[in-house]
Amino acid sequence: MKIAEVSKKYDLSQDTLRYYERTGLLPCVNRNKSGLRDYTEEDCRWVEFIKCMRNAGLPIEILIEYVSLFQQGDDTLEARKELLIEQRNYLVDKMDEMKKTIERLNGKIERYEQTVVKKEQELRKTDN
């Protein structure tokens, strides 16, 4: 699959894909005889994984470390697992913080709505 197709499929710019490759996030993408990138299914799975993790807020440095460990082989299985556990725990903490923020915003919105209802009731009283 050409870079333009991968770009479109995953809604990432071609520059972003090149950056992922340059920084080591994407293991070596194959090239055809003309030297153009030719993404395999495995390459696309990496792109999908990276996009998912980035959308969740994981830092590029963590993902680079994970890919590096992956490339070192099965001796790094435990280290990779620990890295993923750490990131999951980070995301769980972040979700908890976001839930608290949402609850606080809901409370504020509710107070605004109550104020609007009171104002409307006062206006109705003065109209009568």
Secondary structure per residue as TSV (DSSP state, phi and psi in degrees):
chain	resnum	aa	ss	phi	psi
A	1	M	-	360.0	133.2
A	2	K	-	-75.2	160.8
A	3	I	H	-59.8	-36.8
A	4	A	H	-63.7	-38.0
A	5	E	H	-69.1	-42.4
A	6	V	H	-65.2	-41.2
A	7	S	H	-57.3	-47.6
A	8	K	H	-68.1	-45.3
A	9	K	H	-59.9	-39.7
A	10	Y	H	-104.8	5.2
A	11	D	T	53.8	48.6
A	12	L	-	-125.5	145.8
A	13	S	-	-70.9	157.3
A	14	Q	H	-63.5	-35.4
A	15	D	H	-61.3	-40.0
A	16	T	H	-64.0	-42.9
A	17	L	H	-62.2	-42.3
A	18	R	H	-63.8	-40.1
A	19	Y	H	-62.0	-45.0
A	20	Y	H	-58.5	-39.9
A	21	E	H	-69.6	-44.4
A	22	R	H	-62.8	-36.3
A	23	T	T	-86.1	-5.2
A	24	G	T	92.8	4.1
A	25	L	S	-67.6	-38.3
A	26	L	S	-102.0	120.0
A	27	P	-	-56.9	162.9
A	28	C	-	-44.1	117.5
A	29	V	-	-82.9	133.2
A	30	N	-	-62.7	154.2
A	31	R	B	-123.6	145.3
A	32	N	-	-81.7	-175.9
A	33	K	T	-61.7	-26.4
A	34	S	T	-84.4	-3.4
A	35	G	S	88.5	4.3
A	36	L	-	-83.5	145.9
A	37	R	B	-61.5	137.8
A	38	D	-	-132.8	93.3
A	39	Y	-	-71.6	131.4
A	40	T	-	-91.2	175.1
A	41	E	H	-60.2	-39.5
A	42	E	H	-64.0	-42.3
A	43	D	H	-58.2	-42.9
A	44	C	H	-65.8	-35.9
A	45	R	H	-63.5	-38.3
A	46	W	H	-64.2	-44.3
A	47	V	H	-58.9	-45.4
A	48	E	H	-63.1	-43.0
A	49	F	H	-62.0	-48.3
A	50	I	H	-61.6	-44.6
A	51	K	H	-61.3	-44.3
A	52	C	H	-59.6	-48.2
A	53	M	H	-66.1	-40.2
A	54	R	H	-66.1	-40.4
A	55	N	H	-62.9	-28.2
A	56	A	T	-81.6	-8.1
A	57	G	T	99.7	7.9
A	58	L	-	-69.6	136.8
A	59	P	-	-68.2	148.4
A	60	I	H	-59.0	-38.1
A	61	E	H	-59.2	-39.3
A	62	I	H	-66.3	-42.9
A	63	L	H	-66.3	-38.3
A	64	I	H	-62.0	-43.0
A	65	E	H	-61.5	-43.4
A	66	Y	H	-61.3	-47.1
A	67	V	H	-63.0	-40.7
A	68	S	H	-61.0	-44.9
A	69	L	H	-62.6	-42.0
A	70	F	H	-57.9	-43.6
A	71	Q	H	-68.5	-19.8
A	72	Q	H	-79.1	-11.9
A	73	G	-	100.8	-169.7
A	74	D	G	-66.0	-17.3
A	75	D	G	-64.8	-15.2
A	76	T	G	-104.0	11.3
A	77	L	H	-54.2	-48.6
A	78	E	H	-64.8	-41.0
A	79	A	H	-64.2	-40.9
A	80	R	H	-64.5	-43.4
A	81	K	H	-60.7	-45.4
A	82	E	H	-61.8	-40.7
A	83	L	H	-61.4	-44.1
A	84	L	H	-66.0	-38.9
A	85	I	H	-63.2	-44.4
A	86	E	H	-58.7	-44.4
A	87	Q	H	-68.8	-36.9
A	88	R	H	-62.2	-44.8
A	89	N	H	-62.0	-39.0
A	90	Y	H	-60.4	-45.6
A	91	L	H	-67.1	-37.3
A	92	V	H	-62.7	-44.5
A	93	D	H	-60.9	-42.3
A	94	K	H	-64.2	-40.7
A	95	M	H	-62.6	-41.4
A	96	D	H	-60.5	-43.3
A	97	E	H	-62.2	-42.8
A	98	M	H	-65.1	-39.0
A	99	K	H	-61.4	-42.3
A	100	K	H	-63.4	-40.2
A	101	T	H	-64.9	-42.3
A	102	I	H	-62.2	-43.2
A	103	E	H	-60.9	-41.7
A	104	R	H	-64.8	-43.5
A	105	L	H	-62.9	-41.6
A	106	N	H	-58.8	-41.5
A	107	G	H	-62.7	-43.5
A	108	K	H	-64.9	-44.4
A	109	I	H	-60.8	-42.3
A	110	E	H	-60.0	-42.2
A	111	R	H	-64.1	-39.8
A	112	Y	H	-62.8	-43.1
A	113	E	H	-62.9	-39.8
A	114	Q	H	-63.7	-39.7
A	115	T	H	-63.3	-42.3
A	116	V	H	-63.4	-43.4
A	117	V	H	-61.9	-44.3
A	118	K	H	-61.1	-43.9
A	119	K	H	-62.1	-42.2
A	120	E	H	-64.1	-40.7
A	121	Q	H	-64.2	-41.5
A	122	E	H	-63.4	-41.1
A	123	L	H	-63.9	-38.9
A	124	R	H	-64.9	-38.3
A	125	K	H	-64.9	-40.7
A	126	T	H	-75.1	-24.0
A	127	D	H	-74.8	-25.8
A	128	N	-	-84.7	360.0
